[in-house]
């Protein structure tokens, strides 16, 4: 499930995906920064620039990437992992990048037969009023495509509960 909702001053994207996996298996995968490339569309030109010193995400970790939000446009994206509760959730926030604001919560929830992964992304389009005008047509569409791809790749890795 992928759902967008306007909230005061921003947009929120929520995704929910259920897997026939254990919490430990899914956490091990999503908490490793290098795995993000495996679930990001190739067209995004996603590349980690930071040397990853630890296997798992940790609070205070700064990660720099290159991304191509649109063909021919390559930009830096720097995020900080601001909170981590091992096996339950972590939050990354954009420090520099293509959005005016980006706050992404990754949460795992036990369900019957497996584990639910929920992503809650709160973001604000760049470029003020112009960004607000193109958000529904361009940004939302791009994000939907990225998270549909992610859903597909995670299903290939972990299967699905439906």
Residue frames as a rotation matrix with the C-alpha (Angstrom) as fourth column:
UNK 1
0.581 0.814 0.000 0.00
0.814 -0.581 0.000 0.00
0.000 0.000 -1.000 0.00
UNK 2
-0.701 -0.710 0.068 1.27
0.712 -0.701 0.025 3.44
0.030 0.066 0.997 -0.96
UNK 3
0.430 0.903 -0.013 -0.68
0.888 -0.420 0.190 6.46
0.166 -0.093 -0.982 0.24
UNK 4
-0.710 -0.576 0.404 -0.09
0.510 -0.817 -0.268 10.22
0.485 0.016 0.874 0.06
UNK 5
0.418 0.820 -0.392 -1.66
0.895 -0.296 0.335 12.74
0.158 -0.491 -0.857 2.40
UNK 6
-0.081 -0.366 0.927 -1.33
0.131 -0.926 -0.354 16.49
0.988 0.093 0.123 2.74
UNK 7
0.282 0.109 -0.953 -0.44
0.958 0.017 0.286 17.58
0.047 -0.994 -0.100 6.25
UNK 8
0.957 0.136 -0.258 0.12
0.167 -0.981 0.102 21.15
-0.239 -0.141 -0.961 7.47
UNK 9
0.549 -0.750 -0.369 3.12
-0.690 -0.656 0.306 22.55
-0.471 0.087 -0.878 5.60
UNK 10
-0.601 -0.799 -0.009 4.19
-0.695 0.517 0.500 19.25
-0.394 0.307 -0.866 3.99
UNK 11
0.337 0.610 -0.718 3.20
-0.785 0.603 0.144 16.00
0.520 0.514 0.682 2.34
UNK 12
-0.201 -0.371 0.907 3.30
-0.778 0.623 0.083 12.56
-0.596 -0.688 -0.414 3.87
UNK 13
0.062 0.100 -0.993 3.87
-0.752 0.659 0.019 9.29
0.657 0.745 0.116 2.06
UNK 14
-0.019 -0.020 1.000 3.00
-0.818 0.576 -0.004 6.07
-0.575 -0.817 -0.027 3.90
UNK 15
-0.058 -0.004 -0.998 3.81
-0.717 0.696 0.039 2.59
0.694 0.718 -0.043 2.70
UNK 16
0.138 0.115 0.984 2.92
-0.812 0.583 0.046 -0.73
-0.568 -0.805 0.174 4.29
UNK 17
0.118 -0.145 -0.982 4.26
-0.725 0.663 -0.185 -4.10
0.678 0.734 -0.027 3.21
UNK 18
0.552 0.167 0.817 3.84
-0.739 0.552 0.387 -7.48
-0.387 -0.817 0.428 4.95
UNK 19
-0.065 -0.712 -0.700 6.47
-0.818 0.440 -0.371 -10.20
0.572 0.548 -0.611 4.75
UNK 20
0.947 0.264 -0.183 6.63
-0.136 0.846 0.515 -13.88
0.290 -0.463 0.837 5.79
UNK 21
0.005 -0.997 -0.073 9.97
0.190 0.072 -0.979 -13.16
0.982 -0.009 0.190 7.45
UNK 22
0.269 0.000 -0.963 11.27
0.960 0.074 0.269 -12.66
0.071 -0.997 0.020 10.95
UNK 23
0.987 0.036 -0.156 11.89
0.074 -0.965 0.250 -9.28
-0.141 -0.259 -0.956 12.51
UNK 24
0.298 -0.954 -0.023 15.61
0.001 -0.024 1.000 -10.12
-0.955 -0.298 -0.006 12.67
UNK 25
-0.156 -0.340 0.927 15.81
0.877 0.384 0.289 -11.00
-0.455 0.858 0.238 8.96
UNK 26
0.552 0.452 0.701 14.07
0.751 -0.635 -0.182 -7.83
0.363 0.627 -0.690 7.81
UNK 27
0.939 -0.243 -0.242 15.91
-0.044 -0.786 0.617 -5.60
-0.340 -0.569 -0.749 10.30
UNK 28
0.100 -0.963 0.249 19.24
0.397 0.268 0.878 -7.03
-0.912 0.011 0.410 9.21
UNK 29
-0.124 -0.100 0.987 18.46
0.992 0.006 0.125 -6.03
-0.018 0.995 0.099 5.63
UNK 30
0.616 0.494 0.614 16.90
0.595 -0.802 0.050 -2.58
0.517 0.334 -0.788 6.08
UNK 31
0.933 -0.255 -0.255 19.36
0.052 -0.605 0.794 -1.35
-0.356 -0.754 -0.552 8.70
UNK 32
-0.035 -0.961 0.275 22.36
0.658 0.185 0.730 -1.86
-0.752 0.207 0.626 6.40
UNK 33
0.200 0.153 -0.968 22.90
-0.317 -0.925 -0.211 1.33
-0.927 0.349 -0.136 4.35
UNK 34
-0.746 -0.587 -0.313 24.50
-0.471 0.133 0.872 -0.54
-0.470 0.799 -0.376 1.44
UNK 35
-0.643 0.562 0.520 21.24
0.624 0.778 -0.069 -2.45
-0.444 0.280 -0.851 0.84
UNK 36
0.102 0.704 -0.703 19.44
-0.001 -0.706 -0.708 0.75
-0.995 0.073 -0.072 -0.15
UNK 37
-0.501 -0.358 -0.788 21.03
-0.759 -0.257 0.599 0.52
-0.417 0.898 -0.143 -3.61
UNK 38
-0.980 0.091 0.178 19.47
0.147 0.934 0.327 -2.95
-0.137 0.346 -0.928 -4.08
UNK 39
-0.218 0.976 -0.003 15.96
0.905 0.201 -0.375 -1.53
-0.366 -0.084 -0.927 -3.67
UNK 40
0.076 0.166 -0.983 16.41
-0.109 -0.979 -0.174 1.75
-0.991 0.120 -0.056 -5.56
UNK 41
0.878 0.304 0.370 15.66
0.309 0.231 -0.923 2.01
-0.366 0.924 0.109 -9.30
UNK 42
0.008 -0.948 0.317 18.83
0.923 0.129 0.362 2.06
-0.384 0.290 0.877 -11.42
UNK 43
0.189 0.144 0.971 17.64
0.737 -0.675 -0.043 5.21
0.649 0.724 -0.234 -13.19
UNK 44
0.980 0.192 -0.047 18.09
0.167 -0.681 0.713 7.06
0.105 -0.707 -0.700 -9.88
UNK 45
0.329 -0.934 0.137 21.87
0.028 -0.135 -0.990 6.68
0.944 0.329 -0.018 -10.23
UNK 46
0.915 0.127 0.383 22.04
-0.364 -0.146 0.920 5.95
0.172 -0.981 -0.087 -6.50
UNK 47
0.244 -0.899 -0.363 25.58
0.367 0.432 -0.824 5.74
0.898 0.068 0.436 -5.18
UNK 48
0.933 -0.013 -0.360 26.85
0.350 -0.208 0.913 5.88
-0.087 -0.978 -0.190 -1.59
UNK 49
0.495 -0.782 0.378 29.83
-0.147 -0.505 -0.851 8.24
0.856 0.366 -0.365 -1.30
UNK 50
0.366 -0.298 0.882 30.46
-0.922 -0.241 0.302 7.68
0.122 -0.924 -0.363 2.41
UNK 51
-0.518 -0.530 -0.671 32.71
-0.294 0.847 -0.442 4.87
0.803 -0.032 -0.595 3.58
UNK 52
0.590 0.792 0.157 30.40
-0.498 0.205 0.843 2.78
0.635 -0.575 0.515 5.77
UNK 53
-0.418 -0.843 0.338 32.31
-0.746 0.106 -0.657 1.98
0.518 -0.527 -0.674 8.98
UNK 54
-0.688 0.253 0.680 29.65
-0.437 0.604 -0.667 -0.16
-0.579 -0.756 -0.305 10.70
UNK 55
-0.924 0.328 0.194 27.33
0.377 0.714 0.590 -2.83
0.055 0.619 -0.784 9.33
UNK 56
-0.058 0.991 -0.124 24.16
0.990 0.073 0.123 -1.35
0.131 -0.116 -0.985 10.81
UNK 57
0.029 0.198 0.980 22.65
0.193 -0.963 0.189 2.11
0.981 0.184 -0.066 10.89
UNK 58
-0.207 -0.116 -0.971 23.26
0.976 0.044 -0.213 4.00
0.068 -0.992 0.104 14.14
UNK 59
0.819 0.543 -0.187 22.07
0.566 -0.817 0.107 7.31
-0.095 -0.193 -0.977 15.61
UNK 60
0.499 -0.621 -0.605 24.31
-0.204 -0.762 0.614 10.14
-0.842 -0.183 -0.507 14.45
UNK 61
-0.245 -0.597 0.764 25.44
0.630 0.500 0.594 8.34
-0.737 0.627 0.254 11.30
UNK 62
0.241 0.216 -0.946 25.88
-0.529 -0.788 -0.315 10.70
-0.814 0.576 -0.076 8.34
UNK 63
-0.131 -0.221 0.967 25.60
0.625 0.739 0.253 9.13
-0.770 0.637 0.041 4.88
UNK 64
-0.134 0.004 -0.991 26.34
-0.588 -0.806 0.076 10.99
-0.798 0.593 0.110 1.64
UNK 65
0.043 0.257 0.965 24.92
0.613 0.756 -0.229 9.78
-0.789 0.602 -0.125 -1.68
UNK 66
-0.884 0.009 -0.468 24.69
-0.383 -0.588 0.712 10.79
-0.269 0.809 0.523 -5.31
UNK 67
-0.185 0.844 0.503 21.21
0.539 0.515 -0.666 10.57
-0.822 0.148 -0.551 -6.80
UNK 68
-0.996 0.044 0.078 19.66
0.047 -0.488 0.872 11.49
0.076 0.872 0.484 -10.12
UNK 69
-0.454 0.889 -0.056 16.17
0.014 -0.056 -0.998 12.75
-0.891 -0.454 0.013 -9.34
UNK 70
0.761 0.615 -0.207 15.68
-0.194 -0.088 -0.977 13.30
-0.619 0.783 0.052 -13.10
UNK 71
0.591 -0.559 0.582 17.63
0.790 0.547 -0.278 12.13
-0.163 0.624 0.764 -16.14
UNK 72
0.175 -0.655 0.736 20.81
0.618 -0.509 -0.599 14.16
0.767 0.559 0.316 -16.57
UNK 73
0.332 -0.028 0.943 20.54
-0.561 -0.809 0.174 15.82
0.758 -0.587 -0.285 -13.15
UNK 74
0.130 -0.402 -0.907 22.93
0.631 0.739 -0.237 14.42
0.765 -0.541 0.349 -10.54
UNK 75
0.327 0.042 0.944 22.85
-0.511 -0.833 0.214 15.84
0.795 -0.552 -0.251 -7.03
UNK 76
-0.810 -0.564 -0.161 24.25
-0.092 0.393 -0.915 15.22
0.580 -0.726 -0.370 -3.58
UNK 77
0.485 0.867 0.114 21.99
-0.302 0.043 0.952 13.86
0.821 -0.496 0.283 -0.88
UNK 78
-0.722 -0.690 -0.057 23.23
-0.129 0.214 -0.968 13.80
0.680 -0.691 -0.244 2.70
UNK 79
0.467 0.884 -0.023 21.16
-0.206 0.135 0.969 12.15
0.860 -0.448 0.245 5.41
UNK 80
-0.661 -0.557 0.503 21.61
-0.643 0.073 -0.763 11.64
0.388 -0.827 -0.406 9.13
UNK 81
-0.092 0.579 -0.810 20.27
0.429 0.757 0.492 8.65
0.898 -0.303 -0.318 11.01
UNK 82
-0.287 0.010 0.958 18.75
-0.560 -0.813 -0.160 10.55
0.777 -0.582 0.239 13.94
UNK 83
0.023 0.342 0.940 17.14
-0.951 0.297 -0.085 7.73
-0.308 -0.892 0.332 15.94
UNK 84
-0.296 -0.076 -0.952 17.51
-0.469 0.880 0.076 3.96
0.832 0.469 -0.295 16.12
UNK 85
0.106 0.264 0.959 15.73
-0.892 0.452 -0.026 1.43
-0.440 -0.852 0.284 18.28
UNK 86
-0.781 -0.600 -0.172 17.35
-0.612 0.682 0.399 -1.88
-0.123 0.417 -0.901 17.34
UNK 87
-0.918 0.367 0.151 14.92
0.389 0.906 0.164 -4.23
-0.076 0.209 -0.975 15.59
UNK 88
-0.097 0.954 -0.283 12.04
0.734 -0.124 -0.668 -1.75
-0.672 -0.273 -0.688 15.74
UNK 89
0.851 0.413 0.325 12.64
0.524 -0.616 -0.589 1.49
-0.043 0.671 -0.740 13.86
UNK 90
-0.360 -0.854 -0.375 15.08
0.748 -0.504 0.431 4.08
-0.558 -0.125 0.821 12.62
UNK 91
0.799 0.569 -0.195 14.69
0.396 -0.741 -0.543 7.59
-0.453 0.357 -0.817 11.27
UNK 92
-0.394 -0.876 0.279 16.75
0.877 -0.268 0.398 9.30
-0.274 0.402 0.874 8.61
UNK 93
0.662 0.538 -0.522 16.56
0.389 -0.842 -0.374 13.02
-0.641 0.044 -0.766 7.90
UNK 94
0.442 -0.470 0.764 17.92
0.794 -0.191 -0.577 14.93
0.417 0.862 0.289 4.94
UNK 95
0.182 -0.491 -0.852 20.67
0.585 -0.642 0.495 17.41
-0.790 -0.589 0.171 5.81
UNK 96
-0.370 -0.271 -0.889 21.35
-0.578 -0.681 0.449 18.40
-0.727 0.680 0.096 2.19
UNK 97
-0.741 0.062 0.668 19.53
0.431 0.808 0.403 17.30
-0.515 0.586 -0.626 -0.92
UNK 98
-0.855 0.335 0.396 16.72
0.331 -0.236 0.914 17.64
0.400 0.912 0.091 -3.39
UNK 99
0.164 0.973 -0.165 13.91
0.773 -0.023 0.634 18.32
0.613 -0.232 -0.756 -0.88
UNK 100
0.016 -0.062 0.998 13.22
-0.411 -0.910 -0.050 21.36
0.912 -0.409 -0.041 1.26
UNK 101
-0.208 -0.062 0.976 12.59
-0.957 0.218 -0.190 18.82
-0.201 -0.974 -0.105 4.05
UNK 102
0.155 0.198 -0.968 12.74
-0.436 0.893 0.113 15.00
0.886 0.405 0.225 4.30
UNK 103
-0.399 -0.154 0.904 12.03
-0.898 0.266 -0.351 12.90
-0.186 -0.952 -0.245 7.40
UNK 104
0.074 0.342 -0.937 11.79
-0.631 0.743 0.222 9.12
0.772 0.575 0.271 6.88
UNK 105
-0.145 0.001 0.989 10.69
-0.908 0.398 -0.133 6.69
-0.394 -0.917 -0.057 9.57
UNK 106
-0.257 -0.011 -0.966 11.25
-0.515 0.848 0.127 2.97
0.818 0.531 -0.223 8.93
UNK 107
-0.253 0.268 0.930 9.21
-0.946 0.132 -0.295 0.86
-0.201 -0.954 0.220 11.36
UNK 108
-0.671 0.045 -0.740 8.79
-0.214 0.944 0.251 -2.92
0.710 0.327 -0.624 11.86
UNK 109
-0.200 0.723 0.661 5.62
-0.974 -0.073 -0.215 -4.32
-0.107 -0.687 0.719 13.46
UNK 110
-0.956 -0.088 0.281 4.91
-0.101 0.994 -0.034 -7.94
-0.276 -0.061 -0.959 14.35
UNK 111
-0.054 0.960 -0.276 1.85
-0.998 -0.062 -0.023 -9.39
-0.039 0.274 0.961 12.61
UNK 112
0.433 0.277 0.858 0.39
-0.342 0.931 -0.128 -12.86
-0.834 -0.238 0.498 12.39
UNK 113
0.812 -0.118 0.572 2.61
0.477 0.698 -0.534 -14.97
-0.336 0.706 0.623 10.13
UNK 114
0.144 -0.820 0.554 5.39
0.902 -0.121 -0.414 -12.42
0.406 0.559 0.723 9.74
UNK 115
-0.336 -0.382 -0.861 6.42
0.679 -0.732 0.060 -8.82
-0.653 -0.564 0.505 9.97
UNK 116
0.709 0.563 0.425 5.00
0.706 -0.572 -0.419 -5.54
0.008 0.597 -0.802 8.66
UNK 117
-0.549 -0.820 -0.159 7.30
0.793 -0.572 0.211 -2.83
-0.264 -0.010 0.964 7.40
UNK 118
0.670 0.740 0.054 5.89
0.734 -0.651 -0.196 0.66
-0.110 0.171 -0.979 7.48
UNK 119
-0.602 -0.777 0.186 7.59
0.797 -0.600 0.068 3.70
0.059 0.189 0.980 5.98
UNK 120
0.654 0.714 -0.251 6.38
0.717 -0.691 -0.095 7.18
-0.241 -0.117 -0.963 6.85
UNK 121
-0.504 -0.804 0.315 8.04
0.864 -0.474 0.172 9.92
0.012 0.359 0.933 4.83
UNK 122
0.648 0.583 -0.490 7.24
0.570 -0.798 -0.197 13.53
-0.506 -0.152 -0.849 5.59
UNK 123
-0.431 -0.824 0.368 8.61
0.856 -0.244 0.456 15.86
-0.285 0.512 0.810 2.94
UNK 124
0.508 0.478 -0.717 8.36
0.133 -0.866 -0.483 19.34
-0.851 0.150 -0.503 1.55
UNK 125
0.610 -0.218 0.762 9.03
0.792 0.132 -0.596 20.10
0.029 0.967 0.253 -2.11
UNK 126
-0.430 -0.804 -0.410 11.88
0.728 -0.577 0.370 22.45
-0.534 -0.140 0.834 -2.98
UNK 127
-0.861 -0.113 0.496 11.49
0.444 -0.642 0.625 25.82
0.247 0.758 0.603 -4.72
UNK 128
-0.860 0.468 -0.204 8.69
-0.188 -0.662 -0.726 27.26
-0.475 -0.586 0.657 -2.55
UNK 129
0.047 0.986 -0.159 5.40
-0.523 -0.112 -0.845 27.92
-0.851 0.123 0.511 -4.34
UNK 130
0.041 -0.099 -0.994 6.71
-0.978 0.200 -0.060 26.52
0.205 0.975 -0.089 -7.64
UNK 131
-0.881 -0.421 -0.214 7.65
-0.356 0.890 -0.284 23.24
0.310 -0.174 -0.935 -5.92
UNK 132
-0.622 0.727 0.291 4.25
-0.181 0.228 -0.957 23.13
-0.762 -0.647 -0.010 -4.26
UNK 133
0.217 0.726 -0.653 2.59
-0.836 -0.206 -0.508 23.46
-0.503 0.656 0.562 -7.66
UNK 134
0.018 -0.272 -0.962 4.58
-0.837 0.522 -0.163 20.65
0.547 0.808 -0.218 -9.32
UNK 135
-0.643 -0.318 0.697 4.57
-0.718 0.569 -0.402 18.32
-0.269 -0.759 -0.594 -6.30
UNK 136
0.196 0.776 0.599 1.38
-0.439 0.616 -0.654 16.44
-0.877 -0.135 0.461 -7.27
UNK 137
0.887 0.218 -0.407 2.43
-0.450 0.210 -0.868 15.97
-0.104 0.953 0.284 -10.89
UNK 138
0.370 -0.847 -0.381 6.16
-0.489 0.171 -0.855 15.36
0.790 0.503 -0.351 -10.73
UNK 139
-0.504 -0.678 0.534 7.44
-0.795 0.123 -0.595 14.68
0.338 -0.724 -0.601 -7.22
UNK 140
0.057 0.615 0.787 4.57
-0.788 0.512 -0.342 12.51
-0.613 -0.600 0.514 -6.05
UNK 141
0.885 0.270 -0.378 4.69
-0.461 0.612 -0.643 10.49
0.058 0.744 0.666 -9.27
UNK 142
0.084 -0.952 -0.295 8.46
-0.555 0.201 -0.807 9.99
0.828 0.232 -0.511 -8.94
UNK 143
-0.543 -0.258 0.799 8.17
-0.838 0.223 -0.497 8.91
-0.050 -0.940 -0.338 -5.30
UNK 144
0.511 0.779 0.363 5.33
-0.694 0.624 -0.361 6.51
-0.507 -0.067 0.859 -6.13
UNK 145
0.754 -0.264 -0.602 7.54
-0.405 0.535 -0.742 4.88
0.518 0.803 0.296 -8.79
UNK 146
-0.326 -0.932 0.158 10.49
-0.670 0.110 -0.735 4.58
0.667 -0.346 -0.660 -6.40
UNK 147
-0.469 0.164 0.868 8.40
-0.798 0.342 -0.496 2.95
-0.378 -0.925 -0.030 -3.67
UNK 148
0.752 0.654 -0.085 6.59
-0.613 0.646 -0.456 0.64
-0.243 0.394 0.886 -6.11
UNK 149
0.352 -0.733 -0.582 10.02
-0.437 0.421 -0.795 -0.53
0.828 0.534 -0.172 -7.27
UNK 150
-0.578 -0.567 0.586 11.14
-0.756 0.102 -0.647 -0.95
0.307 -0.817 -0.488 -3.66
UNK 151
0.166 0.749 0.641 8.00
-0.835 0.453 -0.313 -2.99
-0.525 -0.484 0.701 -2.91
UNK 152
0.848 0.135 -0.513 8.72
-0.465 0.656 -0.595 -5.25
0.256 0.743 0.619 -5.88
UNK 153
-0.031 -0.961 -0.275 12.38
-0.450 0.259 -0.855 -5.81
0.893 0.097 -0.440 -4.92
UNK 154
-0.552 -0.138 0.822 11.58
-0.833 0.132 -0.537 -6.50
-0.035 -0.982 -0.188 -1.26
UNK 155
0.556 0.792 0.251 8.91
-0.730 0.610 -0.306 -9.00
-0.396 -0.013 0.918 -2.35
UNK 156
0.601 -0.427 -0.675 11.53
-0.390 0.581 -0.714 -10.78
0.697 0.693 0.183 -4.49
UNK 157
-0.454 -0.880 0.141 13.83
-0.508 0.126 -0.852 -11.00
0.732 -0.459 -0.504 -1.46
UNK 158
-0.878 0.064 0.474 11.37
-0.455 0.196 -0.869 -11.78
-0.148 -0.979 -0.143 1.35
UNK 159
-0.686 0.728 -0.010 8.12
0.654 0.622 0.430 -12.91
0.319 0.289 -0.903 -0.29
UNK 160
-0.714 0.507 0.483 4.76
-0.500 -0.852 0.154 -11.43
0.490 -0.132 0.862 0.66
UNK 161
-0.780 0.617 -0.106 1.83
0.497 0.509 -0.703 -12.02
-0.380 -0.601 -0.703 2.99
UNK 162
-0.819 0.566 -0.089 -1.52
-0.527 -0.683 0.505 -11.24
0.225 0.461 0.859 1.37
